[in-house]
């Protein structure tokens, strides 16, 4: 990781995402979020900010072409405690449940009212 820290300039910019090292120097000007976003992460672990934005499948495919290696196991991102791969499934499951909550409550109230006032 010490080698990654040396690459923090706009013309020589490396970041680490999911313990893979990316040389994004040539992508800096093309980044849809602007170059400042990339410069903030220069020479650092950028997994959390990358995932927080919710990058598309296309962005993840493009990213592969900038991968120049993987960190040594001893340098793996220590603070990564969140499983980003399951977050999409969790969000999808919770939205399905919350989408069903209102109709279930309406039906329950209608049944209760029918039984009480018949």
N, CA, C and O atoms as a GROMACS GRO file, in nm:
protein
  472
    1UNK      N    1   0.083  -0.121   0.000
    1UNK     CA    2   0.000   0.000   0.000
    1UNK      C    3   0.086   0.126   0.000
    1UNK      O    4   0.044   0.231  -0.048
    2UNK      N    5   0.206   0.114   0.054
    2UNK     CA    6   0.296   0.231   0.056
    2UNK      C    7   0.324   0.280  -0.086
    2UNK      O    8   0.338   0.401  -0.108
    3UNK      N    9   0.332   0.188  -0.180
    3UNK     CA   10   0.356   0.227  -0.320
    3UNK      C   11   0.236   0.304  -0.376
    3UNK      O   12   0.254   0.398  -0.453
    4UNK      N   13   0.116   0.265  -0.338
    4UNK     CA   14  -0.006   0.332  -0.384
    4UNK      C   15  -0.008   0.477  -0.336
    4UNK      O   16  -0.046   0.567  -0.411
    5UNK      N   17   0.033   0.499  -0.214
    5UNK     CA   18   0.032   0.634  -0.155
    5UNK      C   19   0.118   0.733  -0.232
    5UNK      O   20   0.096   0.854  -0.225
    6UNK      N   21   0.216   0.683  -0.307
    6UNK     CA   22   0.307   0.769  -0.382
    6UNK      C   23   0.242   0.827  -0.508
    6UNK      O   24   0.298   0.918  -0.570
    7UNK      N   25   0.126   0.776  -0.546
    7UNK     CA   26   0.062   0.815  -0.672
    7UNK      C   27  -0.063   0.899  -0.646
    7UNK      O   28  -0.176   0.850  -0.656
    8UNK      N   29  -0.040   1.027  -0.612
    8UNK     CA   30  -0.150   1.114  -0.575
    8UNK      C   31  -0.163   1.238  -0.664
    8UNK      O   32  -0.241   1.328  -0.634
    9UNK      N   33  -0.088   1.242  -0.771
    9UNK     CA   34  -0.093   1.357  -0.861
    9UNK      C   35  -0.193   1.332  -0.974
    9UNK      O   36  -0.223   1.217  -1.007
   10UNK      N   37  -0.243   1.438  -1.033
   10UNK     CA   38  -0.343   1.424  -1.140
   10UNK      C   39  -0.290   1.344  -1.258
   10UNK      O   40  -0.366   1.273  -1.324
   11UNK      N   41  -0.161   1.355  -1.286
   11UNK     CA   42  -0.104   1.281  -1.398
   11UNK      C   43  -0.048   1.144  -1.358
   11UNK      O   44   0.006   1.071  -1.441
   12UNK      N   45  -0.063   1.110  -1.231
   12UNK     CA   46  -0.016   0.982  -1.180
   12UNK      C   47  -0.102   0.945  -1.058
   12UNK      O   48  -0.058   0.959  -0.944
   13UNK      N   49  -0.224   0.898  -1.084
   13UNK     CA   50  -0.323   0.881  -0.978
   13UNK      C   51  -0.366   0.735  -0.964
   13UNK      O   52  -0.423   0.677  -1.057
   14UNK      N   53  -0.339   0.677  -0.849
   14UNK     CA   54  -0.380   0.540  -0.820
   14UNK      C   55  -0.480   0.541  -0.706
   14UNK      O   56  -0.469   0.622  -0.614
   15UNK      N   57  -0.577   0.451  -0.711
   15UNK     CA   58  -0.672   0.432  -0.601
   15UNK      C   59  -0.689   0.282  -0.579
   15UNK      O   60  -0.656   0.200  -0.666
   16UNK      N   61  -0.740   0.246  -0.462
   16UNK     CA   62  -0.764   0.106  -0.428
   16UNK      C   63  -0.914   0.088  -0.404
   16UNK      O   64  -0.974   0.157  -0.321
   17UNK      N   65  -0.973  -0.006  -0.478
   17UNK     CA   66  -1.114  -0.039  -0.460
   17UNK      C   67  -1.124  -0.191  -0.450
   17UNK      O   68  -1.078  -0.263  -0.538
   18UNK      N   69  -1.184  -0.238  -0.342
   18UNK     CA   70  -1.195  -0.382  -0.315
   18UNK      C   71  -1.058  -0.450  -0.328
   18UNK      O   72  -1.046  -0.558  -0.386
   19UNK      N   73  -0.957  -0.384  -0.270
   19UNK     CA   74  -0.820  -0.436  -0.263
   19UNK      C   75  -0.752  -0.453  -0.398
   19UNK      O   76  -0.648  -0.519  -0.407
   20UNK      N   77  -0.808  -0.395  -0.502
   20UNK     CA   78  -0.743  -0.392  -0.633
   20UNK      C   79  -0.693  -0.251  -0.659
   20UNK      O   80  -0.758  -0.153  -0.623
   21UNK      N   81  -0.578  -0.242  -0.721
   21UNK     CA   82  -0.515  -0.113  -0.747
   21UNK      C   83  -0.549  -0.069  -0.889
   21UNK      O   84  -0.534  -0.146  -0.984
   22UNK      N   85  -0.594   0.055  -0.902
   22UNK     CA   86  -0.633   0.111  -1.031
   22UNK      C   87  -0.551   0.237  -1.060
   22UNK      O   88  -0.542   0.327  -0.976
   23UNK      N   89  -0.493   0.242  -1.179
   23UNK     CA   90  -0.426   0.363  -1.226
   23UNK      C   91  -0.530   0.438  -1.310
   23UNK      O   92  -0.555   0.403  -1.425
   24UNK      N   93  -0.589   0.540  -1.250
   24UNK     CA   94  -0.698   0.613  -1.315
   24UNK      C   95  -0.653   0.747  -1.371
   24UNK      O   96  -0.735   0.835  -1.398
   25UNK      N   97  -0.523   0.762  -1.389
   25UNK     CA   98  -0.467   0.887  -1.440
   25UNK      C   99  -0.531   0.927  -1.573
   25UNK      O  100  -0.567   1.043  -1.591
   26UNK      N  101  -0.545   0.833  -1.664
   26UNK     CA  102  -0.599   0.863  -1.797
   26UNK      C  103  -0.752   0.877  -1.796
   26UNK      O  104  -0.809   0.929  -1.892
   27UNK      N  105  -0.817   0.833  -1.690
   27UNK     CA  106  -0.963   0.840  -1.680
   27UNK      C  107  -1.009   0.967  -1.608
   27UNK      O  108  -1.127   1.002  -1.611
   28UNK      N  109  -0.918   1.034  -1.545
   28UNK     CA  110  -0.949   1.149  -1.460
   28UNK      C  111  -1.039   1.251  -1.528
   28UNK      O  112  -1.139   1.294  -1.471
   29UNK      N  113  -1.004   1.290  -1.649
   29UNK     CA  114  -1.082   1.393  -1.720
   29UNK      C  115  -1.216   1.339  -1.772
   29UNK      O  116  -1.307   1.417  -1.799
   30UNK      N  117  -1.228   1.207  -1.786
   30UNK     CA  118  -1.351   1.146  -1.837
   30UNK      C  119  -1.451   1.111  -1.728
   30UNK      O  120  -1.567   1.084  -1.757
   31UNK      N  121  -1.408   1.112  -1.602
   31UNK     CA  122  -1.494   1.070  -1.492
   31UNK      C  123  -1.619   1.156  -1.485
   31UNK      O  124  -1.610   1.278  -1.471
   32UNK      N  125  -1.737   1.094  -1.494
   32UNK     CA  126  -1.864   1.170  -1.494
   32UNK      C  127  -1.884   1.255  -1.369
   32UNK      O  128  -1.952   1.358  -1.375
   33UNK      N  129  -1.827   1.214  -1.258
   33UNK     CA  130  -1.843   1.289  -1.133
   33UNK      C  131  -1.743   1.402  -1.119
   33UNK      O  132  -1.747   1.476  -1.020
   34UNK      N  133  -1.654   1.417  -1.216
   34UNK     CA  134  -1.553   1.523  -1.212
   34UNK      C  135  -1.422   1.473  -1.158
   34UNK      O  136  -1.415   1.372  -1.089
   35UNK      N  137  -1.318   1.546  -1.189
   35UNK     CA  138  -1.184   1.504  -1.148
   35UNK      C  139  -1.160   1.524  -0.998
   35UNK      O  140  -1.080   1.452  -0.938
   36UNK      N  141  -1.227   1.621  -0.937
   36UNK     CA  142  -1.207   1.647  -0.794
   36UNK      C  143  -1.242   1.525  -0.709
   36UNK      O  144  -1.176   1.496  -0.610
   37UNK      N  145  -1.348   1.456  -0.750
   37UNK     CA  146  -1.391   1.336  -0.676
   37UNK      C  147  -1.279   1.232  -0.675
   37UNK      O  148  -1.252   1.168  -0.573
   38UNK      N  149  -1.215   1.216  -0.790
   38UNK     CA  150  -1.106   1.119  -0.801
   38UNK      C  151  -0.983   1.165  -0.724
   38UNK      O  152  -0.917   1.086  -0.657
   39UNK      N  153  -0.952   1.294  -0.733
   39UNK     CA  154  -0.835   1.347  -0.664
   39UNK      C  155  -0.846   1.333  -0.513
   39UNK      O  156  -0.746   1.314  -0.444
   40UNK      N  157  -0.969   1.342  -0.460
   40UNK     CA  158  -0.990   1.325  -0.316
   40UNK      C  159  -0.951   1.185  -0.269
   40UNK      O  160  -0.914   1.166  -0.153
   41UNK      N  161  -0.959   1.088  -0.357
   41UNK     CA  162  -0.932   0.949  -0.321
   41UNK      C  163  -0.791   0.904  -0.363
   41UNK      O  164  -0.755   0.788  -0.343
   42UNK      N  165  -0.714   0.994  -0.420
   42UNK     CA  166  -0.582   0.960  -0.473
   42UNK      C  167  -0.492   0.896  -0.367
   42UNK      O  168  -0.476   0.949  -0.257
   43UNK      N  169  -0.435   0.781  -0.403
   43UNK     CA  170  -0.342   0.714  -0.313
   43UNK      C  171  -0.407   0.655  -0.189
   43UNK      O  172  -0.340   0.634  -0.088
   44UNK      N  173  -0.536   0.629  -0.196
   44UNK     CA  174  -0.610   0.584  -0.077
   44UNK      C  175  -0.699   0.465  -0.109
   44UNK      O  176  -0.719   0.428  -0.225
   45UNK      N  177  -0.754   0.407  -0.001
   45UNK     CA  178  -0.860   0.308  -0.015
   45UNK      C  179  -0.987   0.385  -0.053
   45UNK      O  180  -1.025   0.479   0.017
   46UNK      N  181  -1.052   0.347  -0.162
   46UNK     CA  182  -1.168   0.422  -0.209
   46UNK      C  183  -1.291   0.334  -0.222
   46UNK      O  184  -1.388   0.371  -0.289
   47UNK      N  185  -1.290   0.218  -0.159
   47UNK     CA  186  -1.403   0.126  -0.171
   47UNK      C  187  -1.532   0.188  -0.121
   47UNK      O  188  -1.634   0.186  -0.190
   48UNK      N  189  -1.528   0.244  -0.001
   48UNK     CA  190  -1.651   0.298   0.058
   48UNK      C  191  -1.709   0.412  -0.026
   48UNK      O  192  -1.828   0.410  -0.056
   49UNK      N  193  -1.629   0.512  -0.063
   49UNK     CA  194  -1.686   0.619  -0.147
   49UNK      C  195  -1.736   0.566  -0.282
   49UNK      O  196  -1.838   0.613  -0.334
   50UNK      N  197  -1.665   0.471  -0.339
   50UNK     CA  198  -1.706   0.414  -0.468
   50UNK      C  199  -1.842   0.347  -0.455
   50UNK      O  200  -1.929   0.368  -0.539
   51UNK      N  201  -1.861   0.268  -0.351
   51UNK     CA  202  -1.987   0.196  -0.332
   51UNK      C  203  -2.100   0.288  -0.288
   51UNK      O  204  -2.216   0.266  -0.324
   52UNK      N  205  -2.068   0.391  -0.211
   52UNK     CA  206  -2.170   0.485  -0.165
   52UNK      C  207  -2.238   0.556  -0.281
   52UNK      O  208  -2.356   0.590  -0.273
   53UNK      N  209  -2.164   0.580  -0.388
   53UNK     CA  210  -2.219   0.647  -0.504
   53UNK      C  211  -2.314   0.556  -0.582
   53UNK      O  212  -2.407   0.604  -0.646
   54UNK      N  213  -2.292   0.427  -0.575
   54UNK     CA  214  -2.378   0.332  -0.646
   54UNK      C  215  -2.345   0.325  -0.794
   54UNK      O  216  -2.433   0.343  -0.878
   55UNK      N  217  -2.220   0.299  -0.826
   55UNK     CA  218  -2.177   0.293  -0.966
   55UNK      C  219  -2.250   0.183  -1.043
   55UNK      O  220  -2.284   0.078  -0.987
   56UNK      N  221  -2.272   0.208  -1.168
   56UNK     CA  222  -2.345   0.116  -1.256
   56UNK      C  223  -2.259  -0.003  -1.295
   56UNK      O  224  -2.139  -0.006  -1.271
   57UNK      N  225  -2.324  -0.101  -1.356
   57UNK     CA  226  -2.252  -0.218  -1.409
   57UNK      C  227  -2.155  -0.174  -1.517
   57UNK      O  228  -2.044  -0.227  -1.525
   58UNK      N  229  -2.195  -0.079  -1.600
   58UNK     CA  230  -2.106  -0.027  -1.705
   58UNK      C  231  -1.980   0.035  -1.644
   58UNK      O  232  -1.870   0.014  -1.694
   59UNK      N  233  -1.998   0.112  -1.537
   59UNK     CA  234  -1.883   0.175  -1.472
   59UNK      C  235  -1.788   0.068  -1.417
   59UNK      O  236  -1.666   0.084  -1.425
   60UNK      N  237  -1.843  -0.038  -1.363
   60UNK     CA  238  -1.760  -0.147  -1.309
   60UNK      C  239  -1.686  -0.219  -1.422
   60UNK      O  240  -1.573  -0.265  -1.402
   61UNK      N  241  -1.747  -0.229  -1.538
   61UNK     CA  242  -1.680  -0.291  -1.653
   61UNK      C  243  -1.566  -0.203  -1.703
   61UNK      O  244  -1.456  -0.252  -1.730
   62UNK      N  245  -1.591  -0.073  -1.714
   62UNK     CA  246  -1.488   0.022  -1.757
   62UNK      C  247  -1.371   0.018  -1.661
   62UNK      O  248  -1.255   0.024  -1.702
   63UNK      N  249  -1.402   0.009  -1.534
   63UNK     CA  250  -1.301   0.010  -1.429
   63UNK      C  251  -1.198  -0.102  -1.446
   63UNK      O  252  -1.081  -0.085  -1.414
   64UNK      N  253  -1.242  -0.216  -1.496
   64UNK     CA  254  -1.153  -0.332  -1.511
   64UNK      C  255  -1.031  -0.300  -1.598
   64UNK      O  256  -0.923  -0.353  -1.574
   65UNK      N  257  -1.049  -0.214  -1.697
   65UNK     CA  258  -0.938  -0.183  -1.787
   65UNK      C  259  -0.830  -0.098  -1.720
   65UNK      O  260  -0.720  -0.085  -1.774
   66UNK      N  261  -0.860  -0.040  -1.605
   66UNK     CA  262  -0.763   0.043  -1.534
   66UNK      C  263  -0.694  -0.031  -1.420
   66UNK      O  264  -0.607   0.026  -1.354
   67UNK      N  265  -0.731  -0.156  -1.397
   67UNK     CA  266  -0.673  -0.234  -1.288
   67UNK      C  267  -0.528  -0.270  -1.323
   67UNK      O  268  -0.500  -0.324  -1.430
   68UNK      N  269  -0.437  -0.238  -1.231
   68UNK     CA  270  -0.296  -0.268  -1.255
   68UNK      C  271  -0.241  -0.371  -1.156
   68UNK      O  272  -0.123  -0.407  -1.163
   69UNK      N  273  -0.325  -0.418  -1.065
   69UNK     CA  274  -0.279  -0.519  -0.971
   69UNK      C  275  -0.369  -0.529  -0.850
   69UNK      O  276  -0.474  -0.465  -0.841
   70UNK      N  277  -0.325  -0.611  -0.757
   70UNK     CA  278  -0.401  -0.631  -0.634
   70UNK      C  279  -0.307  -0.611  -0.516
   70UNK      O  280  -0.188  -0.642  -0.524
   71UNK      N  281  -0.361  -0.559  -0.408
   71UNK     CA  282  -0.280  -0.540  -0.288
   71UNK      C  283  -0.233  -0.673  -0.233
   71UNK      O  284  -0.298  -0.776  -0.252
   72UNK      N  285  -0.121  -0.670  -0.166
   72UNK     CA  286  -0.075  -0.788  -0.093
   72UNK      C  287  -0.173  -0.811   0.021
   72UNK      O  288  -0.227  -0.715   0.077
   73UNK      N  289  -0.194  -0.935   0.056
   73UNK     CA  290  -0.292  -0.970   0.159
   73UNK      C  291  -0.270  -0.893   0.289
   73UNK      O  292  -0.367  -0.860   0.358
   74UNK      N  293  -0.147  -0.863   0.324
   74UNK     CA  294  -0.117  -0.788   0.446
   74UNK      C  295  -0.168  -0.644   0.440
   74UNK      O  296  -0.188  -0.580   0.544
   75UNK      N  297  -0.188  -0.593   0.318
   75UNK     CA  298  -0.234  -0.455   0.301
   75UNK      C  299  -0.382  -0.443   0.272
   75UNK      O  300  -0.432  -0.333   0.248
   76UNK      N  301  -0.454  -0.555   0.274
   76UNK     CA  302  -0.597  -0.549   0.244
   76UNK      C  303  -0.665  -0.447   0.334
   76UNK      O  304  -0.627  -0.428   0.449
   77UNK      N  305  -0.764  -0.384   0.279
   77UNK     CA  306  -0.838  -0.279   0.347
   77UNK      C  307  -0.894  -0.330   0.479
   77UNK      O  308  -0.980  -0.418   0.481
   78UNK      N  309  -0.845  -0.276   0.588
   78UNK     CA  310  -0.881  -0.325   0.722
   78UNK      C  311  -1.021  -0.281   0.764
   78UNK      O  312  -1.094  -0.357   0.828
   79UNK      N  313  -1.057  -0.159   0.727
   79UNK     CA  314  -1.185  -0.104   0.774
   79UNK      C  315  -1.304  -0.150   0.694
   79UNK      O  316  -1.417  -0.108   0.722
   80UNK      N  317  -1.283  -0.233   0.594
   80UNK     CA  318  -1.394  -0.281   0.512
   80UNK      C  319  -1.473  -0.387   0.589
   80UNK      O  320  -1.434  -0.503   0.594
   81UNK      N  321  -1.581  -0.344   0.649
   81UNK     CA  322  -1.660  -0.438   0.729
   81UNK      C  323  -1.800  -0.457   0.672
   81UNK      O  324  -1.880  -0.534   0.726
   82UNK      N  325  -1.830  -0.388   0.566
   82UNK     CA  326  -1.964  -0.393   0.507
   82UNK      C  327  -1.960  -0.474   0.378
   82UNK      O  328  -1.874  -0.450   0.293
   83UNK      N  329  -2.050  -0.568   0.363
   83UNK     CA  330  -2.056  -0.650   0.242
   83UNK      C  331  -2.142  -0.579   0.139
   83UNK      O  332  -2.264  -0.589   0.141
   84UNK      N  333  -2.076  -0.507   0.048
   84UNK     CA  334  -2.148  -0.428  -0.052
   84UNK      C  335  -2.222  -0.516  -0.151
   84UNK      O  336  -2.320  -0.471  -0.211
   85UNK      N  337  -2.177  -0.638  -0.170
   85UNK     CA  338  -2.243  -0.724  -0.268
   85UNK      C  339  -2.384  -0.762  -0.227
   85UNK      O  340  -2.468  -0.788  -0.312
   86UNK      N  341  -2.411  -0.765  -0.096
   86UNK     CA  342  -2.544  -0.802  -0.051
   86UNK      C  343  -2.634  -0.682  -0.029
   86UNK      O  344  -2.754  -0.699  -0.006
   87UNK      N  345  -2.580  -0.560  -0.036
   87UNK     CA  346  -2.662  -0.442  -0.007
   87UNK      C  347  -2.772  -0.424  -0.111
   87UNK      O  348  -2.882  -0.380  -0.076
   88UNK      N  349  -2.745  -0.455  -0.235
   88UNK     CA  350  -2.849  -0.440  -0.338
   88UNK      C  351  -2.964  -0.535  -0.311
   88UNK      O  352  -3.080  -0.498  -0.325
   89UNK      N  353  -2.933  -0.658  -0.272
   89UNK     CA  354  -3.038  -0.755  -0.241
   89UNK      C  355  -3.117  -0.712  -0.119
   89UNK      O  356  -3.239  -0.727  -0.116
   90UNK      N  357  -3.049  -0.660  -0.017
   90UNK     CA  358  -3.118  -0.616   0.103
   90UNK      C  359  -3.212  -0.501   0.070
   90UNK      O  360  -3.327  -0.499   0.115
   91UNK      N  361  -3.163  -0.404  -0.007
   91UNK     CA  362  -3.248  -0.290  -0.043
   91UNK      C  363  -3.369  -0.336  -0.123
   91UNK      O  364  -3.479  -0.285  -0.104
   92UNK      N  365  -3.349  -0.430  -0.213
   92UNK     CA  366  -3.459  -0.480  -0.295
   92UNK      C  367  -3.561  -0.552  -0.206
   92UNK      O  368  -3.681  -0.532  -0.221
   93UNK      N  369  -3.513  -0.636  -0.114
   93UNK     CA  370  -3.603  -0.709  -0.025
   93UNK      C  371  -3.679  -0.614   0.066
   93UNK      O  372  -3.799  -0.633   0.088
   94UNK      N  373  -3.612  -0.513   0.121
   94UNK     CA  374  -3.681  -0.422   0.211
   94UNK      C  375  -3.784  -0.338   0.138
   94UNK      O  376  -3.888  -0.306   0.195
   95UNK      N  377  -3.758  -0.302   0.012
   95UNK     CA  378  -3.857  -0.223  -0.061
   95UNK      C  379  -3.979  -0.307  -0.095
   95UNK      O  380  -4.091  -0.255  -0.099
   96UNK      N  381  -3.960  -0.435  -0.120
   96UNK     CA  382  -4.074  -0.525  -0.146
   96UNK      C  383  -4.160  -0.534  -0.020
   96UNK      O  384  -4.282  -0.526  -0.028
   97UNK      N  385  -4.096  -0.552   0.096
   97UNK     CA  386  -4.170  -0.562   0.222
   97UNK      C  387  -4.243  -0.432   0.254
   97UNK      O  388  -4.359  -0.434   0.295
   98UNK      N  389  -4.175  -0.319   0.235
   98UNK     CA  390  -4.242  -0.193   0.266
   98UNK      C  391  -4.354  -0.165   0.167
   98UNK      O  392  -4.453  -0.101   0.202
   99UNK      N  393  -4.341  -0.212   0.044
   99UNK     CA  394  -4.447  -0.197  -0.055
   99UNK      C  395  -4.570  -0.279  -0.021
   99UNK      O  396  -4.681  -0.242  -0.058
  100UNK      N  397  -4.552  -0.389   0.049
  100UNK     CA  398  -4.664  -0.474   0.089
  100UNK      C  399  -4.728  -0.430   0.220
  100UNK      O  400  -4.842  -0.466   0.248
  101UNK      N  401  -4.658  -0.354   0.300
  101UNK     CA  402  -4.706  -0.316   0.433
  101UNK      C  403  -4.837  -0.237   0.426
  101UNK      O  404  -4.930  -0.266   0.501
  102UNK      N  405  -4.846  -0.140   0.339
  102UNK     CA  406  -4.966  -0.056   0.331
  102UNK      C  407  -5.090  -0.136   0.290
  102UNK      O  408  -5.194  -0.125   0.355
  103UNK      N  409  -5.082  -0.217   0.183
  103UNK     CA  410  -5.201  -0.296   0.149
  103UNK      C  411  -5.242  -0.393   0.260
  103UNK      O  412  -5.362  -0.414   0.282
  104UNK      N  413  -5.147  -0.451   0.328
  104UNK     CA  414  -5.179  -0.544   0.437
  104UNK      C  415  -5.250  -0.470   0.550
  104UNK      O  416  -5.347  -0.520   0.607
  105UNK      N  417  -5.202  -0.352   0.583
  105UNK     CA  418  -5.265  -0.273   0.690
  105UNK      C  419  -5.407  -0.232   0.650
  105UNK      O  420  -5.499  -0.240   0.731
  106UNK      N  421  -5.425  -0.190   0.526
  106UNK     CA  422  -5.557  -0.150   0.477
  106UNK      C  423  -5.654  -0.268   0.484
  106UNK      O  424  -5.768  -0.252   0.528
  107UNK      N  425  -5.610  -0.384   0.442
  107UNK     CA  426  -5.695  -0.504   0.446
  107UNK      C  427  -5.729  -0.540   0.590
  107UNK      O  428  -5.843  -0.573   0.621
  108UNK      N  429  -5.629  -0.532   0.680
  108UNK     CA  430  -5.653  -0.565   0.820
  108UNK      C  431  -5.754  -0.469   0.882
  108UNK      O  432  -5.842  -0.513   0.957
  109UNK      N  433  -5.744  -0.341   0.854
  109UNK     CA  434  -5.838  -0.242   0.907
  109UNK      C  435  -5.978  -0.267   0.850
  109UNK      O  436  -6.077  -0.256   0.923
  110UNK      N  437  -5.987  -0.299   0.722
  110UNK     CA  438  -6.117  -0.326   0.660
  110UNK      C  439  -6.184  -0.448   0.721
  110UNK      O  440  -6.304  -0.447   0.747
  111UNK      N  441  -6.106  -0.555   0.744
  111UNK     CA  442  -6.161  -0.676   0.806
  111UNK      C  443  -6.205  -0.646   0.948
  111UNK      O  444  -6.312  -0.690   0.990
  112UNK      N  445  -6.126  -0.572   1.023
  112UNK     CA  446  -6.159  -0.536   1.161
  112UNK      C  447  -6.289  -0.453   1.163
  112UNK      O  448  -6.379  -0.479   1.243
  113UNK      N  449  -6.297  -0.354   1.075
  113UNK     CA  450  -6.417  -0.269   1.070
  113UNK      C  451  -6.539  -0.350   1.032
  113UNK      O  452  -6.647  -0.330   1.088
  114UNK      N  453  -6.526  -0.441   0.938
  114UNK     CA  454  -6.637  -0.525   0.895
  114UNK      C  455  -6.687  -0.612   1.011
  114UNK      O  456  -6.807  -0.624   1.034
  115UNK      N  457  -6.593  -0.672   1.083
  115UNK     CA  458  -6.631  -0.758   1.195
  115UNK      C  459  -6.692  -0.681   1.311
  115UNK      O  460  -6.782  -0.731   1.378
  116UNK      N  461  -6.647  -0.562   1.334
  116UNK     CA  462  -6.698  -0.480   1.444
  116UNK      C  463  -6.835  -0.420   1.413
  116UNK      O  464  -6.916  -0.404   1.505
  117UNK      N  465  -6.865  -0.387   1.291
  117UNK     CA  466  -6.986  -0.314   1.258
  117UNK      C  467  -7.089  -0.396   1.179
  117UNK      O  468  -7.180  -0.338   1.121
  118UNK      N  469  -7.077  -0.527   1.176
  118UNK     CA  470  -7.174  -0.603   1.097
  118UNK      C  471  -7.299  -0.633   1.175
  118UNK      O  472  -7.390  -0.696   1.123
   0.00000   0.00000   0.00000
